[in-house]
Structures are given as C-alpha cells and as structure tokens.
Amino acid sequence: MVSASNVYTSPRVMPLLVLGFSSGLPLALTSGTLQAWATVSNVSLQDIGFLTLIGSAYTLKFLWAPFVDRYVPPLLGRRRGWIFLMQILLALAIAGMGLFSPAGHLGALAALAVGVAFLSATQDIAFDAYSTDVLRKPELAAGAAIKVLGYRLAMIVSGGLALILADKWLGWGHTYFLMGLLMALCALITLIAPEPESPGQAPRNLGLAVVEPLAEFFSRRGAITVLLLIVLYKLGDAFAGALSTTFLLRGAGFSVAAVGTVNKVFGLAATIVGALLGGSIMARMGLYRSLMLFGILQAVSNFGYWVLAVTPPHLYSMAVVVAVENLCGGLGTAAFVALLMALCKHEFSATQFALLSALSAVGRTYLAGPLTPPLVEHLGWPTFFMATVLIALPGLVLLWWRRSEIHALEGPG
C-alpha cells in the first residue's frame, strides 16, 4: 500500500500535473478566451454564438476513442505516443490561431479553433487512458487529484491570465503564440514520463476496438448497476450546483461582486484542496470506504445552502458554505475519477474511460439541468436544498449494495 504521505511524489503521479495542465490549456483558448477576442474585435453577436459549437469535439470524443485504442504511434508507445503527437500538433495549431484576427479572418480562425478542439479532445482520450494504465491501484485517487489540479491551473492560465496578457501586455496574437509555446514545453514532460508497468495489448482490428470494450464491460457481474451508480453518485451534488450562482444572487441576495469573488477564490481553492486531500485519504482508506465517506460528505454539505436560504445574507457565511461545499465536491470528484479509472481494462482504457465519463455527465446535463428550475419554483429554495440531500441517497445505497464489486476493483497495488 502506498502511504498517504508520499503518494504524490510517486514517479507515476507527478508527471500527471503537467499532463493535466496540457489537457486543460486548449479549452478556454477555443471557448471563453476566443469569445472575448471576438467580442473586443466587434464581431456580431450571432457569429460569436456560432463559436460555442467549437466545443462539440469534447462531447463527441467517445466516437473516435476506439481509434486511439487500436492504433499505436511509432514513438513512445500507445498512450504517450498519442499524447506527444497531439501536443506537438496543438502547439502549432494554437500558435497558428495567433496569425489571424476575428475581425478580418473569422472563418479561418474558427476552422483552426475546431482543429484545436479536435486535437485537444483526442489528447484527453489518450491522457485519460495513460493515467488509467500507468497508476497503481492505491495511486488512482492521487492521480485523479493531480489531474484536476493541473487542469484547473491551465484554465486559469488560458482563461483569466490570457485575457490580462492580451489586453495589457502582448496583444491577442502574441498571447496565442505564448500558449502554443507552453503546450510545446508540456510535450517535454511526455518524453520523460514513465511507461505503464503492465500495458494492455491493442485490439487486433478497429472493429474489435469498438465492440470488445462494451462486450468486456457488460460481461462483468453487476455491470448495469455499476453504470447506474456512475449516473447517481454525484447527482445530489449536480442538483445543488445547477443553479447555485442564481441562488446566491437571487435567492440569498448577495451582490454579483461578492459571489464572483467567493466562487473564484474560495470555490477554486477548496476544490483543489478537496481533490488533493481526497487522494491522500484514499491512499489510506481504499476506494470503497473513500467513495462512501466522500459521498456522505457531498450530501451533507448541501445543507449549507439551506442555511443560506433561511438566514440573512452575510459574506462570511457564504464563504464558509461555498468553501465547504467545494471541498466536499473535490473529495468526491477525486474518488469518483479514481472509480472510473479502476473500472477500465488496460486494453480498452481509452474507449471505456471516454464512454464512462460521457455517462457520468448524463445526470448533470439531462437531469439536474432541466429539472432544477421547476423543482425550485415548486418547492422554494430551502426545501429544494433539503431535497438535494435526499437525491444523493440512492447513489449511496447503490454504492453499498455493490460494495463487493468496488472492493474487487481495489485489488493489489
């Protein structure tokens, strides 16, 4: 068993910080930062709206995940080879975006952004597969936490920091050149990152790469209920967070500035601390007990929003509630991503992780998003947040029911 004190210094865990940064860097450059560039360049609102479609590759990436499972690049093996190739192409494509401007060449810029999103989604497929394959069982939550940290840092750099650099220092074109350079530097870490100790064999052909991941998963005992667990585990958290900003502004009566500051500072910091703490705790407690403990904490932390709903607005109380809720959410995310990785077989980890992560978004996208507004209108904010605690319970019951399958995933490290 890897000790909690040194799990983050493992040579298999540490590179995931930079690789997670590489994974998160392109997202804002093709979404929020690009929209800001188009806005200050006086591009029409309708054209800016079409730019939101660029991110479709991230939603659809499971469609070409079998291709990443099946084919092995000539350098660095099946996982690192794909990551390195995508990083080099991303560095060129991101820098290439800096050669155009939204005002004069919106079509060319948008086409490059679509290419960046596709390459980035493909890098994500390979990176998720690599982290699944390279980590030992006791390192899964620590690896998940480090990935979250790297990804969040990249979002800050390519989001807020890029806007400041573009506005005050470098201009938009040179800012995108700098982001391309950062991506190229990340590729150096891929060169020295370790190979998985027991890499799975690639499927013999593309047809098998599509069929075998599903056939292998559904051949397992309790496969359907495990899939249901993936949908339900963070469902209470998803409902509580679906309209949290609207609640803090309209329901609890806080100012926009206060909500923005607390969410950005306390929310981000608490999520990162929660994820890192979750990795350390799981190294000691194991997968099942961590999932159960963190799941209970996720549910109970929703009571904080109930407190805000029934008390006068106070900045300190909001800061505490947001910090605690994000801390518990970070704990749950670390264990949940570790569960997804543990469920993947190395031969098909690219396809299986892509499918499982897509399934995990079902509750947030198709249940919490559409159902939260009518529930709030019918129940009111205080009762709604009480209900989110109850919504979390089926996932915990299902986790307990399938505890033998979860224990079996832990296995030897």
C-alpha positions, 0 to 999 in steps of 0.5 A: 500500500502506498502511504498517504504521505508520499503518494504524490511524489510517486514517479507515476503521479507527478508527471500527471500535473503537467499532463493535466495542465496540457489537457486543460490549456486548449479549452478556454483558448477555443471557448471563453478566451476566443469569445472575448477576442471576438467580442473586443474585435466587434464581431456580431453577436450571432457569429460569436454564438456560432463559436460555442459549437467549437466545443462539440469535439469534447462531447463527441470524443467517445466516437473516435476513442476506439481509434486511439485504442487500436492504433499505436504511434511509432514513438513512445508507445500507445498512450504517450505516443498519442499524447506527444503527437497531439501536443506537438500538433496543438502547439502549432495549431494554437500558435497558428490561431495567433496569425489571424484576427476575428475581425478580418479572418473569422472563418479561418480562425474558427476552422483552426479553433475546431482543429484545436478542439479536435486535437485537444479532445483526442489528447484527453482520450489518450491522457485519460487512458495513460493515467488509467494504465500507468497508476497503481491501484492505491495511486488512482485517487492521487492521480485523479487529484493531480489531474484536476489540479493541473487542469484547473491551473491551465484554465486559469492560465488560458482563461483569466491570465490570457485575457490580462496578457492580451489586453495589457501586455502582448496583444491577442496574437502574441498571447496565442503564440505564448500558449502554443509555446507552453503546450510545446514545453508540456510535450517535454514532460511526455518524453520523460514520463514513465511507461505503464508497468503492465500495458494492455495489448491493442485490439487486433482490428478497429472493429474489435476496438469498438465492440470488445470494450462494451462486450468486456464491460457488460460481461462483468457481474453487476455491470448495469448497476455499476453504470447506474451508480456512475449516473447517481453518485454525484447527482445530489451534488449536480442538483445543488450546483445547477443553479447555485450562482442564481441562488446566491444572487437571487435567492440569498441576495448577495451582490454579483461582486461578492459571489464572483469573488467567493466562487473564484477564490474560495470555490477554486481553492477548496476544490483543489484542496478537496481533490488533493486531500481526497487522494491522500485519504484514499491512499489510506482508506481504499476506494470503497470506504473513500467513495462512501465517506466522500459521498456522505460528505457531498450530501451533507454539505448541501445543507449549507445552502439551506442555511443560506436560504433561511438566514440573512445574507452575510459574506462570511457565511457564504464563504464558509458554505461555498468553501465547504461545499467545494471541498466536499465536491473535490473529495468526491470528484477525486474518488469518483475519477479514481472509480472510473479509472479502476473500472477500465481494462488496460486494453480498452482504457481509452474507449471505456474511460471516454464512454464512462465519463460521457455517462457520468455527465448524463445526470448533470446535463439531462437531469439536474439541468432541466429539472432544477428550475421547476423543482425550485419554483415548486418547492422554494429554495430551502426545501429544494436544498433539503431535497438535494440531500435526499437525491444523493441517497440512492447513489449511496445505497447503490454504492453499498449494495455493490460494495463487493464489486468496488472492493474487487476493483481495489485489488493489489497495488 
